[in-house]
């Protein structure tokens, strides 16, 4: 009868195999590390290496904005004969132009002041149920805003010629096209205007990326602004009475050029 016997490897054999495995792993790690260092030296040259070491820098921005309202209604009837069925805001595009100044607060933080001029447009759509049937009125509201944002920027460690960041803060806005002082004596809904206050404070939060080019830094930033105050100038008209609060909201896509 033939018998099979399993032969257990002795400790010497185990030790030799373990040493082989360790040597293979060390060789692989050394090869990867050398290859990575060679790639970094060969592939990337840092542009503007001392950019973040300066006390302050300046630039300008071009932006595309989408403005809107956040509407909170009052639950009341307009008159004994008319009632408001639907009140909804409508967005519209606009653009921004501004300048940039940033105070460097170390390697990862910066204090940014970016005053800019914004051209924006928004609408309110009213749908009334009257004795004549359903009537709809769209009130277009155009604004020319001077914004004074003050933001804290927290950026990642720079990777070659790229870095990412988050940003947040607040801004004071002044509406040069405010109609708060306009006369509003008409009784026709088609002629009544919605009056907005001139001043507002908005909270801001966003994120972006910076690309270090040969002569300047190019950035792409997306930021949201949300109004903290009620913008409605309530003058008792059929269009202002049903609104409890009217706050601003804006999304801004900016392209920044800093040097």
Order of alpha helices (4+ residues) and beta strands (2+ residues): alpha-beta-beta-beta-beta-beta-beta-beta-beta-beta-beta
